[in-house]
């Protein structure tokens, strides 16, 4: 399971727990709504931070994979050129 799915699950569970806790809290309705909004905003900010970190990590991984792919492409092109040169040399020797 990916880290982003784990983080999303944790945040969702935290939000659900906060909502249930606030709904059963003995405070007045206005206070409960204010607490609920504050907690929801806080959890939303945490979720956004986690998603931005996941996005940055994904972008870095994609960049690393692209660089590695370019390296393998260059190595393959060099080997192909070496084989072509060897084949030409064999042809001229015949």
Biopython code that builds the backbone (N, CA, C, O; Angstrom):
import numpy as np
from Bio.PDB.StructureBuilder import StructureBuilder

atoms = [
    (1, "UNK", "N", (0.857, -1.172, 0.000)),
    (1, "UNK", "CA", (0.000, 0.000, 0.000)),
    (1, "UNK", "C", (0.901, 1.232, 0.000)),
    (1, "UNK", "O", (1.913, 1.260, 0.701)),
    (2, "UNK", "N", (0.552, 2.220, -0.758)),
    (2, "UNK", "CA", (1.389, 3.408, -0.863)),
    (2, "UNK", "C", (1.232, 4.298, 0.362)),
    (2, "UNK", "O", (0.234, 4.241, 1.080)),
    (3, "UNK", "N", (2.254, 5.121, 0.572)),
    (3, "UNK", "CA", (2.247, 6.025, 1.724)),
    (3, "UNK", "C", (1.082, 6.999, 1.668)),
    (3, "UNK", "O", (0.488, 7.322, 2.697)),
    (4, "UNK", "N", (0.755, 7.465, 0.478)),
    (4, "UNK", "CA", (-0.336, 8.441, 0.372)),
    (4, "UNK", "C", (-1.673, 7.815, 0.776)),
    (4, "UNK", "O", (-2.515, 8.487, 1.372)),
    (5, "UNK", "N", (-1.873, 6.537, 0.456)),
    (5, "UNK", "CA", (-3.110, 5.871, 0.849)),
    (5, "UNK", "C", (-3.158, 5.687, 2.363)),
    (5, "UNK", "O", (-4.217, 5.822, 2.975)),
    (6, "UNK", "N", (-2.018, 5.383, 2.962)),
    (6, "UNK", "CA", (-1.953, 5.229, 4.411)),
    (6, "UNK", "C", (-2.258, 6.559, 5.089)),
    (6, "UNK", "O", (-3.049, 6.617, 6.030)),
    (7, "UNK", "N", (-1.627, 7.621, 4.607)),
    (7, "UNK", "CA", (-1.850, 8.952, 5.182)),
    (7, "UNK", "C", (-3.310, 9.349, 5.023)),
    (7, "UNK", "O", (-3.923, 9.858, 5.961)),
    (8, "UNK", "N", (-3.867, 9.119, 3.848)),
    (8, "UNK", "CA", (-5.271, 9.451, 3.608)),
    (8, "UNK", "C", (-6.184, 8.676, 4.554)),
    (8, "UNK", "O", (-7.146, 9.233, 5.082)),
    (9, "UNK", "N", (-5.890, 7.412, 4.767)),
    (9, "UNK", "CA", (-6.679, 6.605, 5.688)),
    (9, "UNK", "C", (-6.597, 7.111, 7.117)),
    (9, "UNK", "O", (-7.603, 7.167, 7.825)),
    (10, "UNK", "N", (-5.397, 7.479, 7.536)),
    (10, "UNK", "CA", (-5.210, 8.000, 8.898)),
    (10, "UNK", "C", (-5.960, 9.318, 9.073)),
    (10, "UNK", "O", (-6.643, 9.526, 10.075)),
    (11, "UNK", "N", (-5.825, 10.200, 8.091)),
    (11, "UNK", "CA", (-6.503, 11.502, 8.182)),
    (11, "UNK", "C", (-8.015, 11.317, 8.174)),
    (11, "UNK", "O", (-8.727, 11.976, 8.933)),
    (12, "UNK", "N", (-8.503, 10.433, 7.330)),
    (12, "UNK", "CA", (-9.941, 10.178, 7.270)),
    (12, "UNK", "C", (-10.445, 9.631, 8.606)),
    (12, "UNK", "O", (-11.490, 10.051, 9.102)),
    (13, "UNK", "N", (-9.697, 8.693, 9.182)),
    (13, "UNK", "CA", (-10.082, 8.141, 10.476)),
    (13, "UNK", "C", (-10.056, 9.220, 11.562)),
    (13, "UNK", "O", (-10.928, 9.259, 12.429)),
    (14, "UNK", "N", (-9.048, 10.093, 11.505)),
    (14, "UNK", "CA", (-8.957, 11.173, 12.490)),
    (14, "UNK", "C", (-10.136, 12.133, 12.360)),
    (14, "UNK", "O", (-10.704, 12.568, 13.361)),
    (15, "UNK", "N", (-10.496, 12.458, 11.131)),
    (15, "UNK", "CA", (-11.637, 13.357, 10.912)),
    (15, "UNK", "C", (-12.913, 12.706, 11.423)),
    (15, "UNK", "O", (-13.713, 13.344, 12.108)),
    (16, "UNK", "N", (-13.096, 11.445, 11.091)),
    (16, "UNK", "CA", (-14.305, 10.743, 11.548)),
    (16, "UNK", "C", (-14.352, 10.704, 13.072)),
    (16, "UNK", "O", (-15.403, 10.939, 13.667)),
    (17, "UNK", "N", (-13.229, 10.412, 13.699)),
    (17, "UNK", "CA", (-13.174, 10.383, 15.156)),
    (17, "UNK", "C", (-13.458, 11.741, 15.767)),
    (17, "UNK", "O", (-14.168, 11.846, 16.768)),
    (18, "UNK", "N", (-12.900, 12.784, 15.160)),
    (18, "UNK", "CA", (-13.128, 14.141, 15.668)),
    (18, "UNK", "C", (-14.597, 14.525, 15.535)),
    (18, "UNK", "O", (-15.174, 15.106, 16.454)),
    (19, "UNK", "N", (-15.201, 14.205, 14.401)),
    (19, "UNK", "CA", (-16.608, 14.540, 14.189)),
    (19, "UNK", "C", (-17.486, 13.805, 15.199)),
    (19, "UNK", "O", (-18.369, 14.406, 15.812)),
    (20, "UNK", "N", (-17.248, 12.525, 15.371)),
    (20, "UNK", "CA", (-18.046, 11.747, 16.326)),
    (20, "UNK", "C", (-17.855, 12.290, 17.743)),
    (20, "UNK", "O", (-18.819, 12.445, 18.493)),
    (21, "UNK", "N", (-16.612, 12.575, 18.097)),
    (21, "UNK", "CA", (-16.333, 13.109, 19.424)),
    (21, "UNK", "C", (-17.007, 14.441, 19.665)),
    (21, "UNK", "O", (-17.554, 14.688, 20.740)),
    (22, "UNK", "N", (-16.965, 15.297, 18.663)),
    (22, "UNK", "CA", (-17.593, 16.606, 18.829)),
    (22, "UNK", "C", (-19.113, 16.533, 18.837)),
    (22, "UNK", "O", (-19.774, 17.320, 19.514)),
    (23, "UNK", "N", (-19.662, 15.595, 18.091)),
    (23, "UNK", "CA", (-21.117, 15.461, 18.067)),
    (23, "UNK", "C", (-21.667, 14.978, 19.413)),
    (23, "UNK", "O", (-22.785, 15.323, 19.797)),
    (24, "UNK", "N", (-20.883, 14.196, 20.106)),
    (24, "UNK", "CA", (-21.311, 13.694, 21.405)),
    (24, "UNK", "C", (-20.788, 14.543, 22.563)),
    (24, "UNK", "O", (-21.018, 14.217, 23.727)),
    (25, "UNK", "N", (-20.097, 15.614, 22.251)),
    (25, "UNK", "CA", (-19.557, 16.496, 23.283)),
    (25, "UNK", "C", (-20.689, 17.262, 23.957)),
    (25, "UNK", "O", (-21.717, 17.535, 23.338)),
    (26, "UNK", "N", (-20.494, 17.609, 25.228)),
    (26, "UNK", "CA", (-21.551, 18.301, 25.967)),
    (26, "UNK", "C", (-21.615, 19.807, 25.712)),
    (26, "UNK", "O", (-22.386, 20.498, 26.378)),
    (27, "UNK", "N", (-20.840, 20.330, 24.782)),
    (27, "UNK", "CA", (-20.842, 21.768, 24.499)),
    (27, "UNK", "C", (-22.104, 22.187, 23.759)),
    (27, "UNK", "O", (-22.847, 21.359, 23.233)),
    (28, "UNK", "N", (-22.323, 23.506, 23.735)),
    (28, "UNK", "CA", (-23.434, 24.063, 22.981)),
    (28, "UNK", "C", (-23.186, 23.878, 21.488)),
    (28, "UNK", "O", (-22.062, 23.610, 21.064)),
    (29, "UNK", "N", (-24.243, 24.024, 20.700)),
    (29, "UNK", "CA", (-24.143, 23.819, 19.257)),
    (29, "UNK", "C", (-23.146, 24.731, 18.580)),
    (29, "UNK", "O", (-22.369, 24.274, 17.742)),
    (30, "UNK", "N", (-23.146, 26.030, 18.927)),
    (30, "UNK", "CA", (-22.218, 26.969, 18.297)),
    (30, "UNK", "C", (-20.768, 26.622, 18.605)),
    (30, "UNK", "O", (-19.906, 26.683, 17.728)),
    (31, "UNK", "N", (-20.505, 26.257, 19.857)),
    (31, "UNK", "CA", (-19.137, 25.887, 20.238)),
    (31, "UNK", "C", (-18.712, 24.606, 19.526)),
    (31, "UNK", "O", (-17.577, 24.481, 19.067)),
    (32, "UNK", "N", (-19.627, 23.677, 19.445)),
    (32, "UNK", "CA", (-19.322, 22.414, 18.767)),
    (32, "UNK", "C", (-19.021, 22.656, 17.293)),
    (32, "UNK", "O", (-18.077, 22.081, 16.751)),
    (33, "UNK", "N", (-19.809, 23.497, 16.645)),
    (33, "UNK", "CA", (-19.584, 23.801, 15.236)),
    (33, "UNK", "C", (-18.233, 24.495, 15.048)),
    (33, "UNK", "O", (-17.500, 24.178, 14.112)),
    (34, "UNK", "N", (-17.905, 25.431, 15.925)),
    (34, "UNK", "CA", (-16.609, 26.110, 15.832)),
    (34, "UNK", "C", (-15.458, 25.117, 16.009)),
    (34, "UNK", "O", (-14.473, 25.159, 15.272)),
    (35, "UNK", "N", (-15.595, 24.222, 16.997)),
    (35, "UNK", "CA", (-14.558, 23.210, 17.213)),
    (35, "UNK", "C", (-14.440, 22.299, 15.993)),
    (35, "UNK", "O", (-13.339, 21.953, 15.564)),
    (36, "UNK", "N", (-15.578, 21.923, 15.450)),
    (36, "UNK", "CA", (-15.591, 21.042, 14.282)),
    (36, "UNK", "C", (-14.912, 21.704, 13.087)),
    (36, "UNK", "O", (-14.125, 21.069, 12.386)),
    (37, "UNK", "N", (-15.217, 22.983, 12.855)),
    (37, "UNK", "CA", (-14.588, 23.711, 11.752)),
    (37, "UNK", "C", (-13.086, 23.824, 11.963)),
    (37, "UNK", "O", (-12.300, 23.618, 11.037)),
    (38, "UNK", "N", (-12.693, 24.155, 13.195)),
    (38, "UNK", "CA", (-11.268, 24.313, 13.492)),
    (38, "UNK", "C", (-10.515, 22.994, 13.284)),
    (38, "UNK", "O", (-9.451, 22.973, 12.666)),
    (39, "UNK", "N", (-11.067, 21.908, 13.795)),
    (39, "UNK", "CA", (-10.434, 20.600, 13.660)),
    (39, "UNK", "C", (-10.401, 20.164, 12.201)),
    (39, "UNK", "O", (-9.396, 19.625, 11.737)),
    (40, "UNK", "N", (-11.480, 20.390, 11.484)),
    (40, "UNK", "CA", (-11.530, 20.021, 10.068)),
    (40, "UNK", "C", (-10.498, 20.804, 9.261)),
    (40, "UNK", "O", (-9.812, 20.237, 8.410)),
    (41, "UNK", "N", (-10.389, 22.096, 9.525)),
    (41, "UNK", "CA", (-9.392, 22.914, 8.829)),
    (41, "UNK", "C", (-7.976, 22.443, 9.144)),
    (41, "UNK", "O", (-7.121, 22.388, 8.259)),
    (42, "UNK", "N", (-7.735, 22.106, 10.401)),
    (42, "UNK", "CA", (-6.416, 21.621, 10.799)),
    (42, "UNK", "C", (-6.086, 20.308, 10.096)),
    (42, "UNK", "O", (-4.986, 20.141, 9.569)),
    (43, "UNK", "N", (-7.030, 19.387, 10.088)),
    (43, "UNK", "CA", (-6.807, 18.103, 9.430)),
    (43, "UNK", "C", (-6.678, 18.255, 7.921)),
    (43, "UNK", "O", (-5.894, 17.548, 7.288)),
    (44, "UNK", "N", (-7.441, 19.171, 7.345)),
    (44, "UNK", "CA", (-7.326, 19.420, 5.904)),
    (44, "UNK", "C", (-5.941, 19.965, 5.574)),
    (44, "UNK", "O", (-5.346, 19.582, 4.567)),
    (45, "UNK", "N", (-5.429, 20.851, 6.412)),
    (45, "UNK", "CA", (-4.086, 21.391, 6.189)),
    (45, "UNK", "C", (-3.039, 20.278, 6.293)),
    (45, "UNK", "O", (-2.095, 20.231, 5.504)),
    (46, "UNK", "N", (-3.214, 19.382, 7.274)),
    (46, "UNK", "CA", (-2.291, 18.246, 7.400)),
    (46, "UNK", "C", (-2.356, 17.350, 6.169)),
    (46, "UNK", "O", (-1.328, 16.870, 5.690)),
    (47, "UNK", "N", (-3.549, 17.129, 5.665)),
    (47, "UNK", "CA", (-3.713, 16.297, 4.475)),
    (47, "UNK", "C", (-3.054, 16.947, 3.264)),
    (47, "UNK", "O", (-2.383, 16.273, 2.483)),
    (48, "UNK", "N", (-3.243, 18.244, 3.108)),
    (48, "UNK", "CA", (-2.626, 18.958, 1.985)),
    (48, "UNK", "C", (-1.105, 18.869, 2.073)),
    (48, "UNK", "O", (-0.435, 18.649, 1.064)),
    (49, "UNK", "N", (-0.560, 19.037, 3.274)),
    (49, "UNK", "CA", (0.892, 18.913, 3.454)),
    (49, "UNK", "C", (1.371, 17.520, 3.064)),
    (49, "UNK", "O", (2.373, 17.372, 2.364)),
    (50, "UNK", "N", (0.644, 16.498, 3.523)),
    (50, "UNK", "CA", (1.029, 15.124, 3.211)),
    (50, "UNK", "C", (0.952, 14.865, 1.707)),
    (50, "UNK", "O", (1.823, 14.198, 1.150)),
    (51, "UNK", "N", (-0.067, 15.377, 1.057)),
    (51, "UNK", "CA", (-0.200, 15.186, -0.392)),
    (51, "UNK", "C", (0.893, 15.922, -1.152)),
    (51, "UNK", "O", (1.403, 15.416, -2.152)),
    (52, "UNK", "N", (1.257, 17.116, -0.686)),
    (52, "UNK", "CA", (2.335, 17.855, -1.349)),
    (52, "UNK", "C", (3.661, 17.119, -1.207)),
    (52, "UNK", "O", (4.453, 17.078, -2.149)),
    (53, "UNK", "N", (3.907, 16.535, -0.032)),
    (53, "UNK", "CA", (5.135, 15.749, 0.160)),
    (53, "UNK", "C", (5.131, 14.524, -0.740)),
    (53, "UNK", "O", (6.152, 14.179, -1.336)),
    (54, "UNK", "N", (3.973, 13.862, -0.837)),
    (54, "UNK", "CA", (3.867, 12.687, -1.709)),
    (54, "UNK", "C", (4.087, 13.075, -3.165)),
    (54, "UNK", "O", (4.737, 12.346, -3.914)),
    (55, "UNK", "N", (3.545, 14.223, -3.565)),
    (55, "UNK", "CA", (3.717, 14.692, -4.931)),
    (55, "UNK", "C", (5.184, 14.981, -5.211)),
    (55, "UNK", "O", (5.703, 14.607, -6.263)),
    (56, "UNK", "N", (5.853, 15.647, -4.274)),
    (56, "UNK", "CA", (7.272, 15.962, -4.458)),
    (56, "UNK", "C", (8.093, 14.682, -4.556)),
    (56, "UNK", "O", (9.000, 14.579, -5.382)),
    (57, "UNK", "N", (7.770, 13.714, -3.714)),
    (57, "UNK", "CA", (8.496, 12.439, -3.754)),
    (57, "UNK", "C", (8.253, 11.718, -5.077)),
    (57, "UNK", "O", (9.181, 11.143, -5.647)),
    (58, "UNK", "N", (7.021, 11.744, -5.568)),
    (58, "UNK", "CA", (6.693, 11.103, -6.846)),
    (58, "UNK", "C", (7.424, 11.785, -7.998)),
    (58, "UNK", "O", (7.922, 11.119, -8.906)),
    (59, "UNK", "N", (7.484, 13.122, -7.956)),
    (59, "UNK", "CA", (8.192, 13.858, -9.007)),
    (59, "UNK", "C", (9.681, 13.530, -8.983)),
    (59, "UNK", "O", (10.299, 13.378, -10.037)),
    (60, "UNK", "N", (10.262, 13.419, -7.783)),
    (60, "UNK", "CA", (11.680, 13.085, -7.669)),
    (60, "UNK", "C", (11.940, 11.674, -8.183)),
    (60, "UNK", "O", (12.924, 11.435, -8.883)),
    (61, "UNK", "N", (11.058, 10.742, -7.835)),
    (61, "UNK", "CA", (11.205, 9.365, -8.306)),
    (61, "UNK", "C", (11.093, 9.302, -9.823)),
    (61, "UNK", "O", (11.860, 8.590, -10.471)),
    (62, "UNK", "N", (10.153, 10.032, -10.391)),
    (62, "UNK", "CA", (10.002, 10.062, -11.850)),
    (62, "UNK", "C", (11.252, 10.635, -12.506)),
    (62, "UNK", "O", (11.704, 10.132, -13.535)),
    (63, "UNK", "N", (11.806, 11.678, -11.918)),
    (63, "UNK", "CA", (13.024, 12.281, -12.453)),
    (63, "UNK", "C", (14.192, 11.296, -12.389)),
    (63, "UNK", "O", (14.964, 11.171, -13.340)),
    (64, "UNK", "N", (14.310, 10.604, -11.262)),
    (64, "UNK", "CA", (15.382, 9.610, -11.106)),
    (64, "UNK", "C", (15.236, 8.490, -12.128)),
    (64, "UNK", "O", (16.221, 8.058, -12.727)),
    (65, "UNK", "N", (14.002, 8.020, -12.325)),
    (65, "UNK", "CA", (13.767, 6.956, -13.298)),
    (65, "UNK", "C", (14.076, 7.419, -14.717)),
    (65, "UNK", "O", (14.604, 6.654, -15.525)),
    (66, "UNK", "N", (13.747, 8.667, -15.016)),
    (66, "UNK", "CA", (14.030, 9.197, -16.341)),
    (66, "UNK", "C", (15.539, 9.256, -16.580)),
    (66, "UNK", "O", (16.021, 8.890, -17.652)),
    (67, "UNK", "N", (16.279, 9.721, -15.569)),
    (67, "UNK", "CA", (17.740, 9.783, -15.697)),
    (67, "UNK", "C", (18.321, 8.388, -15.897)),
    (67, "UNK", "O", (19.205, 8.188, -16.730)),
    (68, "UNK", "N", (17.819, 7.428, -15.127)),
    (68, "UNK", "CA", (18.321, 6.065, -15.252)),
    (68, "UNK", "C", (17.985, 5.492, -16.625)),
    (68, "UNK", "O", (18.804, 4.801, -17.230)),
    (69, "UNK", "N", (16.787, 5.777, -17.112)),
    (69, "UNK", "CA", (16.401, 5.325, -18.448)),
    (69, "UNK", "C", (17.289, 5.925, -19.526)),
    (69, "UNK", "O", (17.674, 5.241, -20.474)),
    (70, "UNK", "N", (17.612, 7.206, -19.377)),
    (70, "UNK", "CA", (18.506, 7.865, -20.341)),
    (70, "UNK", "C", (19.881, 7.204, -20.322)),
    (70, "UNK", "O", (20.500, 7.005, -21.367)),
    (71, "UNK", "N", (20.352, 6.867, -19.117)),
    (71, "UNK", "CA", (21.659, 6.212, -18.992)),
    (71, "UNK", "C", (21.650, 4.872, -19.715)),
    (71, "UNK", "O", (22.582, 4.560, -20.457)),
    (72, "UNK", "N", (20.593, 4.069, -19.500)),
    (72, "UNK", "CA", (20.499, 2.768, -20.171)),
    (72, "UNK", "C", (20.363, 2.926, -21.682)),
    (72, "UNK", "O", (20.907, 2.128, -22.446)),
    (73, "UNK", "N", (19.639, 3.953, -22.110)),
    (73, "UNK", "CA", (19.490, 4.206, -23.541)),
    (73, "UNK", "C", (20.849, 4.516, -24.160)),
    (73, "UNK", "O", (21.192, 3.996, -25.222)),
    (74, "UNK", "N", (21.617, 5.370, -23.485)),
    (74, "UNK", "CA", (22.937, 5.728, -23.992)),
    (74, "UNK", "C", (23.861, 4.517, -24.026)),
    (74, "UNK", "O", (24.609, 4.327, -24.985)),
    (75, "UNK", "N", (23.806, 3.692, -22.970)),
    (75, "UNK", "CA", (24.627, 2.482, -22.950)),
    (75, "UNK", "C", (24.238, 1.542, -24.091)),
    (75, "UNK", "O", (25.108, 0.961, -24.740)),
    (76, "UNK", "N", (22.951, 1.393, -24.334)),
    (76, "UNK", "CA", (22.481, 0.517, -25.413)),
    (76, "UNK", "C", (22.922, 1.058, -26.770)),
    (76, "UNK", "O", (23.328, 0.294, -27.646)),
    (77, "UNK", "N", (22.840, 2.377, -26.941)),
    (77, "UNK", "CA", (23.270, 2.972, -28.211)),
    (77, "UNK", "C", (24.769, 2.758, -28.420)),
    (77, "UNK", "O", (25.205, 2.465, -29.533)),
    (78, "UNK", "N", (25.546, 2.902, -27.365)),
    (78, "UNK", "CA", (26.995, 2.685, -27.475)),
    (78, "UNK", "C", (27.307, 1.230, -27.810)),
    (78, "UNK", "O", (28.173, 0.958, -28.642)),
    (79, "UNK", "N", (26.606, 0.289, -27.167)),
    (79, "UNK", "CA", (26.833, -1.131, -27.474)),
    (79, "UNK", "C", (26.429, -1.438, -28.913)),
    (79, "UNK", "O", (27.118, -2.185, -29.607)),
    (80, "UNK", "N", (25.322, -0.867, -29.360)),
    (80, "UNK", "CA", (24.885, -1.096, -30.734)),
    (80, "UNK", "C", (25.919, -0.561, -31.715)),
    (80, "UNK", "O", (26.201, -1.197, -32.730)),
    (81, "UNK", "N", (26.485, 0.607, -31.414)),
    (81, "UNK", "CA", (27.524, 1.170, -32.283)),
    (81, "UNK", "C", (28.765, 0.285, -32.271)),
    (81, "UNK", "O", (29.397, 0.082, -33.308)),
    (82, "UNK", "N", (29.118, -0.248, -31.087)),
    (82, "UNK", "CA", (30.268, -1.155, -30.998)),
    (82, "UNK", "C", (30.032, -2.408, -31.825)),
    (82, "UNK", "O", (30.929, -2.861, -32.536)),
    (83, "UNK", "N", (28.828, -2.975, -31.736)),
    (83, "UNK", "CA", (28.515, -4.176, -32.512)),
    (83, "UNK", "C", (28.513, -3.874, -34.008)),
    (83, "UNK", "O", (28.960, -4.695, -34.809)),
    (84, "UNK", "N", (28.021, -2.719, -34.382)),
    (84, "UNK", "CA", (28.015, -2.339, -35.800)),
    (84, "UNK", "C", (29.446, -2.181, -36.302)),
    (84, "UNK", "O", (29.766, -2.622, -37.405)),
    (85, "UNK", "N", (30.304, -1.560, -35.510)),
    (85, "UNK", "CA", (31.708, -1.398, -35.896)),
    (85, "UNK", "C", (32.392, -2.763, -36.018)),
    (85, "UNK", "O", (33.166, -3.003, -36.945)),
    (86, "UNK", "N", (32.094, -3.647, -35.071)),
    (86, "UNK", "CA", (32.686, -4.985, -35.120)),
    (86, "UNK", "C", (32.202, -5.741, -36.351)),
    (86, "UNK", "O", (32.977, -6.457, -36.986)),
    (87, "UNK", "N", (30.931, -5.587, -36.689)),
    (87, "UNK", "CA", (30.384, -6.260, -37.867)),
    (87, "UNK", "C", (31.027, -5.713, -39.139)),
    (87, "UNK", "O", (31.347, -6.477, -40.050)),
    (88, "UNK", "N", (31.218, -4.396, -39.206)),
    (88, "UNK", "CA", (31.872, -3.795, -40.379)),
    (88, "UNK", "C", (33.303, -4.288, -40.499)),
    (88, "UNK", "O", (33.785, -4.548, -41.601)),
    (89, "UNK", "N", (33.980, -4.416, -39.370)),
    (89, "UNK", "CA", (35.367, -4.887, -39.389)),
    (89, "UNK", "C", (35.426, -6.332, -39.882)),
    (89, "UNK", "O", (36.293, -6.692, -40.679)),
    (90, "UNK", "N", (34.492, -7.153, -39.398)),
    (90, "UNK", "CA", (34.434, -8.550, -39.855)),
    (90, "UNK", "C", (34.151, -8.620, -41.355)),
    (90, "UNK", "O", (34.722, -9.449, -42.064)),
    (91, "UNK", "N", (33.280, -7.758, -41.824)),
    (91, "UNK", "CA", (32.933, -7.726, -43.238)),
    (91, "UNK", "C", (34.164, -7.364, -44.072)),
    (91, "UNK", "O", (34.428, -7.990, -45.098)),
    (92, "UNK", "N", (34.907, -6.364, -43.632)),
    (92, "UNK", "CA", (36.096, -5.947, -44.373)),
    (92, "UNK", "C", (37.197, -7.010, -44.309)),
    (92, "UNK", "O", (38.010, -7.114, -45.228)),
    (93, "UNK", "N", (37.226, -7.769, -43.269)),
    (93, "UNK", "CA", (38.235, -8.832, -43.149)),
    (93, "UNK", "C", (37.912, -10.012, -44.065)),
    (93, "UNK", "O", (38.804, -10.780, -44.426)),
    (94, "UNK", "N", (36.653, -10.157, -44.439)),
    (94, "UNK", "CA", (36.285, -11.249, -45.327)),
    (94, "UNK", "C", (36.667, -10.843, -46.727)),
    (94, "UNK", "O", (36.456, -11.605, -47.670)),
]
sb = StructureBuilder()
sb.init_structure("model")
sb.init_model(0)
sb.init_chain("A")
sb.init_seg("    ")
for serial, (resi, resn, name, xyz) in enumerate(atoms, 1):
    if name == "N":
        sb.init_residue(resn, " ", resi, " ")
    sb.init_atom(name, np.array(xyz, "f"), 0.0, 1.0, " ", f" {name:<3s}", serial, name[0])
structure = sb.get_structure()
